[in-house]
Amino acid sequence: MSVKLIAEIAQAHNGSLATAHRYIDALATTGIDAIKFQTHIAEAESSIYEPFRIKFSKQDKTRFHYWKRMEFSLEQWIDLKQHCDDVGLEFLSSPFSNAAVDLLEQVGIKTYKIGSGEVNNFLLLEKIAQTGKPIILSSGMSSFEELDKTIEFLKSKHLEFTILQCTTSYPTKPEQYGLNVIQELKSRYHVSVGFSDHSAKIETLIAAVVLGAEILEFHAVFSRNDFGPDVTSSLTIEDIKILSEAVRNIEKAQRHPVDKSDNSKFAQLKSIFEKSLAINKDLQSGHIIQFSDLEAKKPANKGIPASHFETIIGKQIIKNMKQWDFLNIDDIK
């Protein structure tokens, strides 16, 4: 099974439908599997009292007004999904209200992504559970105690779900990655586990694959000079191309384990690169060989193997030998 690569546009479109479509076209060239949006309906999820996570916007009076500007209509969402279908990418989105679930059902979504802040929103989870569709769950702000309750709920609904190790910090520092949690989640819940990244570094995601992540999610941005709350936590389009190639190479390596007990295929190379013992100075018959008399020279099989040098120390040469002559067993006693 291949690692599923999900590029999150989120609010990188900054409320522009044209920009959202531009992201789809750009990401279609990167080798990913799916594009994820966030579906916000301001009246249903927020209020004028919601504080800004990061005060990045001078044009939005409140966080509520920001979410309002991020909204698309049903027809626009349908067009975005169709665009994803046309370029061969799965359309995903995170709903942040029950109303958003109703909208996404009309759009035709196949899998729901649950953001870190919604893990304890059992009202939303029940709404999604009623669709019977698979869930990808980010664990960013949740303790194991909280996750236990959510996982118990999801299992009681007989839903297919994946958990993503995620750290809700923008950008995430290396000491916050929590790569160890990937296997901890697998061991604790016995489900598919992935990694949601906010480090904006390719190596974090590559490490997650090696440690067992089956899904990778990461924010996408055209430029780290762009406007938005997730820009500093995002990969660029070129970054994502490099990541995709790296992940596919790692997968290929994992499908082809190397048997270190059998090196027969290297027999010819070993004969070229391995070395035989030689004399590093002219020596007379009767000389007692010391370590300082020996050198190792290519190729193998021209003299005593270099690996056997300890058995030669203290032996007597039985004929005169010139510098750089190979040393064979019939030259000593």
Phi, psi and chi 1 to 4 in degrees:
 res  aa     phi    psi   chi1   chi2   chi3   chi4
   1 MET       -  130.1 -179.8  179.1  175.2      -
   2 SER   -79.5  149.2  -65.9      -      -      -
   3 VAL   -65.6  131.7  175.0      -      -      -
   4 LYS   -86.3  123.6 -173.6  171.0 -172.8  174.5
   5 LEU  -103.2  118.8  -57.6  179.3      -      -
   6 ILE  -118.1  117.5  -56.8  172.4      -      -
   7 ALA   -96.5  124.2      -      -      -      -
   8 GLU   -97.0  119.3  178.1  169.3    7.5      -
   9 ILE   -80.3  -37.4  -65.3  173.8      -      -
  10 ALA    51.1 -121.7      -      -      -      -
  11 GLN  -102.5   18.2  -80.5   72.6 -113.3      -
  12 ALA   -62.8  -20.7      -      -      -      -
  13 HIS   -73.6  -14.2   51.9   71.1      -      -
  14 ASN    56.2   32.0 -161.6   32.6      -      -
  15 GLY    86.1    2.8      -      -      -      -
  16 SER   -98.2  118.9  164.9      -      -      -
  17 LEU   -62.9  -41.0 -177.3   65.3      -      -
  18 ALA   -60.6  -41.0      -      -      -      -
  19 THR   -65.9  -39.1  -59.4      -      -      -
  20 ALA   -59.2  -42.4      -      -      -      -
  21 HIS   -68.4  -35.3  -79.0  -71.4      -      -
  22 ARG   -62.6  -39.4  -77.9 -177.7   59.4 -133.9
  23 TYR   -62.6  -41.6  -91.8  107.6      -      -
  24 ILE   -59.9  -47.0  -66.3  172.1      -      -
  25 ASP   -62.3  -42.4  -77.3  -29.7      -      -
  26 ALA   -67.1  -44.3      -      -      -      -
  27 LEU   -70.8  -21.9  -72.1  166.4      -      -
  28 ALA   -65.9  -14.7      -      -      -      -
  29 THR   -94.8    0.5   69.0      -      -      -
  30 THR   -99.5  -11.6   62.2      -      -      -
  31 GLY    91.3   12.1      -      -      -      -
  32 ILE   -80.0  174.6   63.4  168.6      -      -
  33 ASP  -106.6  -29.9  -58.3  -65.7      -      -
  34 ALA  -149.7  154.0      -      -      -      -
  35 ILE  -116.8  133.9  -71.5  177.7      -      -
  36 LYS  -117.3  132.6 -168.0 -175.0   83.9   69.0
  37 PHE  -107.2  180.0  -69.0   90.2      -      -
  38 GLN  -122.6  132.8  -66.1 -178.1    6.1      -
  39 THR  -105.4  108.7  -57.7      -      -      -
  40 HIS  -111.5  132.5  -65.2  -79.2      -      -
  41 ILE  -124.7  100.7  -60.1  175.2      -      -
  42 ALA   -53.7  -47.0      -      -      -      -
  43 GLU   -62.6  -30.7  -72.8   85.1   -7.4      -
  44 ALA   -84.9  -25.1      -      -      -      -
  45 GLU  -114.7  -18.0   73.7  172.4   77.2      -
  46 SER  -135.4 -180.0 -175.7      -      -      -
  47 SER  -150.8  172.2   72.3      -      -      -
  48 ILE   -69.1   -8.8   60.0  171.8      -      -
  49 TYR   -90.4   -7.1  -56.3  104.4      -      -
  50 GLU   -70.0  125.3 -178.7 -170.2    0.0      -
  51 PRO   -78.7  154.5   28.2  -34.0      -      -
  52 PHE   -69.1  135.3  -88.0   92.9      -      -
  53 ARG   -68.2  -47.6  169.1  166.9   60.9   83.3
  54 ILE  -131.0  124.9  -60.4  171.9      -      -
  55 LYS   -80.3   82.2 -177.2   58.4  177.8  174.3
  56 PHE  -106.0  -13.2   62.3   91.3      -      -
  57 SER  -113.2  125.9  171.4      -      -      -
  58 LYS   -95.6  -11.3  -66.9 -175.6  177.5  179.8
  59 GLN   -92.0  -14.0   80.7 -179.5   89.4      -
  60 ASP  -106.1  121.4  -59.4  -54.4      -      -
  61 LYS   -63.9  -41.5 -177.6  178.5  179.0 -178.8
  62 THR  -137.3  170.5   67.4      -      -      -
  63 ARG   -61.7  -36.2 -174.6   75.6  162.2  161.8
  64 PHE   -56.9  -45.9  173.4   89.2      -      -
  65 HIS   -65.6  -32.4  -69.6   90.4      -      -
  66 TYR   -64.5  -48.3  172.0   69.2      -      -
  67 TRP   -60.7  -36.5  -66.4  131.3      -      -
  68 LYS   -60.9  -40.1 -170.0   70.1  179.2  172.3
  69 ARG   -71.5  -21.0 -169.9  163.1   57.7   81.1
  70 MET   -85.4   -4.6  -67.4  -58.4  105.8      -
  71 GLU   -73.0  148.8  -67.4 -179.4   10.9      -
  72 PHE  -123.0  155.6  -66.8  130.4      -      -
  73 SER   -78.6  167.4   69.0      -      -      -
  74 LEU   -55.6  -46.1  172.7   60.7      -      -
  75 GLU   -62.3  -37.8  -68.4   72.2   21.5      -
  76 GLN   -68.4  -40.1  -70.2  170.3  -29.4      -
  77 TRP   -63.7  -40.2  -81.4  117.6      -      -
  78 ILE   -61.5  -41.4  -70.3  172.5      -      -
  79 ASP   -64.1  -39.7  -74.5  -14.7      -      -
  80 LEU   -65.0  -43.2  -72.6  168.2      -      -
  81 LYS   -63.2  -42.5 -179.7 -174.6 -179.2  -62.5
  82 GLN   -61.8  -37.7 -175.4   59.7   54.5      -
  83 HIS   -62.7  -43.4 -168.5  170.9      -      -
  84 CYS   -60.0  -45.2  -70.0      -      -      -
  85 ASP   -58.3  -42.4  -67.8  -15.9      -      -
  86 ASP   -64.3  -32.1  -69.1  -16.9      -      -
  87 VAL   -98.5    6.7  -62.9      -      -      -
  88 GLY    80.0   26.0      -      -      -      -
  89 LEU  -116.3  140.2  -64.3  175.1      -      -
  90 GLU   -71.1  137.7 -178.8 -178.8   -3.9      -
  91 PHE   -90.9  123.4  170.2   87.8      -      -
  92 LEU  -126.5  155.3  -65.7  169.9      -      -
  93 SER  -155.7  152.2 -169.7      -      -      -
  94 SER   -99.4  118.6  -63.7      -      -      -
  95 PRO   -83.9  146.5   30.5  -31.8      -      -
  96 PHE  -120.2   17.7  -69.9   85.6      -      -
  97 SER  -164.1  161.1   62.8      -      -      -
  98 ASN   -63.6  -34.2  -74.6   16.9      -      -
  99 ALA   -62.0  -36.4      -      -      -      -
 100 ALA   -67.2  -34.0      -      -      -      -
 101 VAL   -63.5  -45.3  175.2      -      -      -
 102 ASP   -57.3  -41.8  -72.7  -27.8      -      -
 103 LEU   -64.5  -47.3 -175.5  151.0      -      -
 104 LEU   -66.8  -29.2  -71.2  170.1      -      -
 105 GLU   -64.0  -36.7  -77.7  -63.3  -65.3      -
 106 GLN   -70.8  -32.6  -66.8 -179.0   77.4      -
 107 VAL   -68.1  -34.5  173.2      -      -      -
 108 GLY   103.5   33.1      -      -      -      -
 109 ILE   -67.1  147.2 -163.9  168.0      -      -
 110 LYS  -105.5  -26.7  -65.4 -180.0  179.5  178.9
 111 THR  -139.8  139.3  -60.7      -      -      -
 112 TYR  -102.9  138.9  -77.8   96.2      -      -
 113 LYS  -104.7  129.6  166.1   66.9 -163.1  -54.7
 114 ILE  -103.9  119.8  -54.6  -62.1      -      -
 115 GLY   -70.6  160.9      -      -      -      -
 116 SER   -57.0  -35.0  -64.5      -      -      -
 117 GLY   -75.9   -7.7      -      -      -      -
 118 GLU  -106.7    3.7  -53.5  -62.0  -37.0      -
 119 VAL   -59.8  -34.0  171.5      -      -      -
 120 ASN   -97.5    8.3  -63.8  -40.8      -      -
 121 ASN   -88.5   81.1 -176.7   -6.4      -      -
 122 PHE   -68.2  -22.0  -77.1   78.5      -      -
 123 LEU   -64.0  -46.6 -178.1   72.4      -      -
 124 LEU   -66.2  -41.7  177.7   64.3      -      -
 125 LEU   -62.4  -39.4  -65.7  176.5      -      -
 126 GLU   -64.1  -41.1  173.3   61.5   29.9      -
 127 LYS   -60.2  -44.4  179.7   73.2  172.5 -179.6
 128 ILE   -70.7  -38.4  -65.7  173.1      -      -
 129 ALA   -58.0  -34.4      -      -      -      -
 130 GLN   -66.3  -19.0  -69.8  175.4    7.4      -
 131 THR   -80.1  -22.6   72.0      -      -      -
 132 GLY    74.3   10.8      -      -      -      -
 133 LYS   -91.0  155.2  -66.7  178.2  179.1  176.0
 134 PRO   -62.0  156.1  -19.9   31.9      -      -
 135 ILE  -128.9  140.6  -72.7  174.7      -      -
 136 ILE  -113.2  119.8  -59.5  171.5      -      -
 137 LEU  -113.6  119.5 -178.6   77.0      -      -
 138 SER   -84.3  136.8  -90.0      -      -      -
 139 SER  -104.0   13.2   64.1      -      -      -
 140 GLY   -47.4  -49.0      -      -      -      -
 141 MET  -103.4   13.0  -69.5 -171.5  -82.5      -
 142 SER  -108.5  139.4  -57.9      -      -      -
 143 SER   -80.5  167.8   66.1      -      -      -
 144 PHE   -60.6  -35.8  -86.1  128.4      -      -
 145 GLU   -61.3  -43.1 -178.1  179.6   -2.7      -
 146 GLU   -69.2  -42.5  -68.8  171.7  -43.7      -
 147 LEU   -62.0  -37.5  -85.8  176.9      -      -
 148 ASP   -54.0  -43.6  -74.0  -13.5      -      -
 149 LYS   -68.0  -41.5  -64.1  173.8 -177.3  176.6
 150 THR   -66.6  -43.6  -61.0      -      -      -
 151 ILE   -64.8  -40.0  -59.5  -49.2      -      -
 152 GLU   -60.3  -41.4 -178.2 -178.4    2.8      -
 153 PHE   -63.8  -47.8  175.8   84.7      -      -
 154 LEU   -63.7  -40.4  -65.7  177.8      -      -
 155 LYS   -66.7  -33.5  -72.6 -174.5  174.1 -179.7
 156 SER   -66.7  -22.6   74.1      -      -      -
 157 LYS   -92.0    0.2  -58.3  -63.5  179.8  178.2
 158 HIS    56.9   42.4  -54.1  -69.1      -      -
 159 LEU   -94.7  148.0  -65.5  175.2      -      -
 160 GLU   -82.5  127.9  177.3 -172.5  -19.6      -
 161 PHE  -149.4  156.8   64.0   92.7      -      -
 162 THR  -124.1  142.5  -61.2      -      -      -
 163 ILE  -106.2  135.3  -51.6  173.6      -      -
 164 LEU  -107.9  126.0  -55.2 -175.1      -      -
 165 GLN   -67.1  131.8  160.7   53.2   12.4      -
 166 CYS  -152.8  140.1  171.7      -      -      -
 167 THR  -115.6  120.9  -60.3      -      -      -
 168 THR   -84.4   77.7  -51.6      -      -      -
 169 SER  -149.3  133.9  179.2      -      -      -
 170 TYR  -127.2  108.8  -55.3   82.9      -      -
 171 PRO   -79.8  159.6   28.7  -33.0      -      -
 172 THR   -79.7  134.5  -47.4      -      -      -
 173 LYS   -87.5  156.2  -61.7  175.9 -177.7  178.0
 174 PRO   -52.0  -39.1  -29.3   36.3      -      -
 175 GLU   -72.0   -4.6   56.9  -90.8   28.2      -
 176 GLN  -107.5   -3.5  -60.1  172.5  -49.5      -
 177 TYR   -58.3  -40.8  -67.7  169.2      -      -
 178 GLY    67.2   38.5      -      -      -      -
 179 LEU   -61.5  -27.6  -68.3  168.1      -      -
 180 ASN   -63.1  -24.9   59.4  -67.3      -      -
 181 VAL   -70.7  -21.8 -179.6      -      -      -
 182 ILE   -55.0  -52.9  -65.5  170.9      -      -
 183 GLN   -73.1  -30.8  -75.6  -59.3  -38.3      -
 184 GLU   -62.7  -40.6  -69.8  175.0    7.4      -
 185 LEU   -65.8  -41.2  -71.2  168.4      -      -
 186 LYS   -62.4  -45.0  -75.7 -166.8  174.5 -172.4
 187 SER   -68.0  -36.2  -61.8      -      -      -
 188 ARG   -77.5  -39.2 -168.9  178.1 -173.7   96.6
 189 TYR  -114.6  -12.3  -59.4  120.3      -      -
 190 HIS    55.6   46.5  -52.8  -70.5      -      -
 191 VAL  -133.0  172.0  -63.9      -      -      -
 192 SER   -64.3  138.9  174.6      -      -      -
 193 VAL  -129.5  142.2  173.7      -      -      -
 194 GLY  -133.2 -166.5      -      -      -      -
 195 PHE  -139.7  127.4 -172.2   83.3      -      -
 196 SER  -108.0  123.6 -179.5      -      -      -
 197 ASP  -104.9  139.3 -179.1   64.2      -      -
 198 HIS  -129.7   17.1  -62.9  127.8      -      -
 199 SER   -84.6  -21.3   72.9      -      -      -
 200 ALA    63.3   27.5      -      -      -      -
 201 LYS  -127.6  131.1  -64.9 -175.6 -177.3  -62.6
 202 ILE   -61.4  -39.3  -64.0  169.8      -      -
 203 GLU   -63.8  -28.9   65.0  -97.0   26.3      -
 204 THR   -60.9  -45.0  -45.7      -      -      -
 205 LEU   -71.8  -36.9  -68.6  147.8      -      -
 206 ILE   -62.9  -43.3  -67.6  173.9      -      -
 207 ALA   -61.5  -38.7      -      -      -      -
 208 ALA   -62.5  -38.9      -      -      -      -
 209 VAL   -63.2  -47.0  171.2      -      -      -
 210 VAL   -61.0  -31.7  174.5      -      -      -
 211 LEU   -89.0    6.0  -68.0  171.2      -      -
 212 GLY   112.2    5.0      -      -      -      -
 213 ALA   -66.7  133.1      -      -      -      -
 214 GLU  -103.8  -12.6  -61.6  168.2   53.1      -
 215 ILE  -133.8  138.0  -68.7  177.7      -      -
 216 LEU  -119.3  129.4  -64.3 -178.2      -      -
 217 GLU  -122.1  137.9 -179.4 -171.2   54.5      -
 218 PHE  -154.5  148.1   40.1   86.6      -      -
 219 HIS   -76.9  144.7  -75.4  -95.4      -      -
 220 ALA  -115.7  143.3      -      -      -      -
 221 VAL  -149.4  145.6   69.8      -      -      -
 222 PHE   -67.1  -42.1  -76.9  125.0      -      -
 223 SER  -147.9  144.5  167.5      -      -      -
 224 ARG   -75.2    1.6  -68.3 -159.9  177.4   92.8
 225 ASN   -96.0    0.9  -65.7  -41.6      -      -
 226 ASP   -70.7  176.7  -74.8   -7.6      -      -
 227 PHE  -100.6  136.0  177.4   84.5      -      -
 228 GLY   146.9  162.4      -      -      -      -
 229 PRO   -75.0  -17.9   28.1  -35.1      -      -
 230 ASP  -109.9    5.6  -58.2  -46.0      -      -
 231 VAL   -57.8  -44.8  169.9      -      -      -
 232 THR   -72.3   -9.5   60.0      -      -      -
 233 SER  -108.3   14.8  -50.6      -      -      -
 234 SER  -113.3  156.3  -58.4      -      -      -
 235 LEU   -94.0  145.6  -62.2  179.2      -      -
 236 THR   -79.2  169.9   65.5      -      -      -
 237 ILE   -59.2  -42.0  -58.6  -59.8      -      -
 238 GLU   -66.6  -38.4  -71.0  -54.8  -48.1      -
 239 ASP   -57.4  -44.0  -71.6  -23.8      -      -
 240 ILE   -66.7  -36.2  -64.8  169.6      -      -
 241 LYS   -61.4  -44.3  -70.3  178.6 -179.4  177.8
 242 ILE   -64.6  -44.0  -65.0  169.0      -      -
 243 LEU   -59.9  -46.9  171.4   67.4      -      -
 244 SER   -58.8  -45.3  -64.0      -      -      -
 245 GLU   -64.4  -41.0 -177.7  177.0    1.1      -
 246 ALA   -64.1  -44.2      -      -      -      -
 247 VAL   -63.5  -42.3  169.0      -      -      -
 248 ARG   -66.1  -34.9  -60.4  -47.9  175.2 -154.9
 249 ASN   -66.9  -41.2  -74.8  -21.6      -      -
 250 ILE   -63.3  -41.7  -69.0  169.0      -      -
 251 GLU   -59.4  -43.2  -72.8  178.4  -36.3      -
 252 LYS   -62.1  -41.7 -172.4  178.7  -66.1 -175.4
 253 ALA   -63.1  -40.4      -      -      -      -
 254 GLN   -68.6  -27.7  -69.6  173.2  -33.9      -
 255 ARG   -79.6  -10.2  -70.8 -165.9  -60.9  -91.4
 256 HIS  -128.3   73.4  -64.2   84.1      -      -
 257 PRO   -63.4  144.1   22.9  -33.1      -      -
 258 VAL   -93.3  133.6  171.5      -      -      -
 259 ASP   -93.3  100.6 -178.8    5.6      -      -
 260 LYS   -75.8   -6.1  -73.7  -67.8  -76.1 -175.8
 261 SER   -81.0  -11.4   65.1      -      -      -
 262 ASP  -127.1  109.5  177.7   13.6      -      -
 263 ASN  -114.3   22.5   67.4  -13.7      -      -
 264 SER   -59.9  -30.2   57.4      -      -      -
 265 LYS   -68.2  -13.9   67.7  178.3   68.8  175.7
 266 PHE  -100.1   11.7  -60.7  113.6      -      -
 267 ALA   -55.7  -46.3      -      -      -      -
 268 GLN   -66.1  -43.8 -176.6  175.3    1.2      -
 269 LEU   -65.1  -37.8  -73.3  175.7      -      -
 270 LYS   -62.2  -37.5  -76.0  170.8   69.3   67.0
 271 SER   -66.9  -25.9   70.2      -      -      -
 272 ILE   -84.2  -45.3  -64.9  172.2      -      -
 273 PHE   -90.6  -28.0  -72.8  104.4      -      -
 274 GLU   -78.4  165.4  -67.8 -171.3   -7.9      -
 275 LYS  -127.1  159.3  -64.9 -178.7  176.1  179.3
 276 SER  -114.6  156.4  -56.4      -      -      -
 277 LEU   -72.6  142.6  -71.5  177.6      -      -
 278 ALA  -140.1  167.7      -      -      -      -
 279 ILE   -96.8  131.6  -60.9  -57.6      -      -
 280 ASN   -95.3    8.0   63.5   15.7      -      -
 281 LYS  -158.2  161.2   58.7  179.4   71.7   74.2
 282 ASP   -63.5  134.3  -69.5  -12.4      -      -
 283 LEU  -131.8  143.3  -64.2  176.1      -      -
 284 GLN   -92.2  153.7  -59.7  -64.3  -47.4      -
 285 SER   -55.1  135.3  177.3      -      -      -
 286 GLY    97.9  -10.5      -      -      -      -
 287 HIS   -64.7  138.4  179.0   81.4      -      -
 288 ILE   -91.0  121.4  -56.5  -59.1      -      -
 289 ILE   -68.7  132.3  -63.0  174.3      -      -
 290 GLN  -117.4  164.0  -56.7  174.5   53.3      -
 291 PHE   -56.4  -38.7  177.4   81.5      -      -
 292 SER   -69.2   -8.8   59.5      -      -      -
 293 ASP   -87.5   -9.9  -62.1  -34.9      -      -
 294 LEU  -105.3  147.7  -60.7  175.1      -      -
 295 GLU  -136.6  161.1 -174.8   55.5  -89.7      -
 296 ALA  -116.9  127.2      -      -      -      -
 297 LYS  -130.0  148.9  -64.8  174.4   57.4  177.1
 298 LYS   -80.1  150.8  -67.6 -178.6  -75.7 -171.7
 299 PRO   -94.5 -177.1   35.4  -36.5      -      -
 300 ALA   -72.7  165.1      -      -      -      -
 301 ASN    70.0   15.1  -55.2  -42.0      -      -
 302 LYS  -101.3  -11.1  -78.9  -66.8 -176.6 -179.8
 303 GLY  -162.5 -166.0      -      -      -      -
 304 ILE   -63.6  133.1  -62.9  167.1      -      -
 305 PRO   -55.4  139.4  -24.5   34.0      -      -
 306 ALA   -58.1  -28.4      -      -      -      -
 307 SER   -66.6  -15.2   59.0      -      -      -
 308 HIS   -99.5   16.2  -65.4  175.0      -      -
 309 PHE   -58.2  -33.9   80.7   91.8      -      -
 310 GLU   -64.1  -27.0  -71.2  178.7  -49.2      -
 311 THR   -77.1  -12.7   66.6      -      -      -
 312 ILE   -94.2  -27.8  -54.9  -54.2      -      -
 313 ILE   -58.0  129.4  -55.2  -61.2      -      -
 314 GLY    91.7   -6.2      -      -      -      -
 315 LYS   -81.4  158.7  -59.7  -74.8 -174.3  178.2
 316 GLN  -104.4  133.7 -173.5  178.7   44.0      -
 317 ILE   -77.4  137.1  -66.9  177.1      -      -
 318 ILE  -106.0    8.2   60.2  174.1      -      -
 319 LYS  -154.2  162.5   65.1  178.1 -176.2 -179.9
 320 ASN   -67.9  140.4  -67.5  -18.9      -      -
 321 MET  -133.9  145.0  -60.3 -169.3   69.3      -
 322 LYS   -98.7  155.6  -66.4 -172.1  175.8  -61.9
 323 GLN   -51.1  133.2 -175.0 -176.7   29.9      -
 324 TRP    77.9    4.9  -53.0  130.4      -      -
 325 ASP   -64.8  140.8  -78.9  -10.4      -      -
 326 PHE   -69.5  146.8  -75.8  106.5      -      -
 327 LEU  -104.5  118.3 -176.2   62.8      -      -
 328 ASN  -112.4  164.6  -73.8  -81.0      -      -
 329 ILE   -61.4  -29.3 -161.9   68.2      -      -
 330 ASP   -83.5    3.9   56.0    0.9      -      -
 331 ASP   -92.9   -5.3  -61.7  -33.3      -      -
 332 ILE  -134.5  164.3   59.5  176.6      -      -
 333 LYS  -142.7      -   67.4  175.1 -176.3  179.7
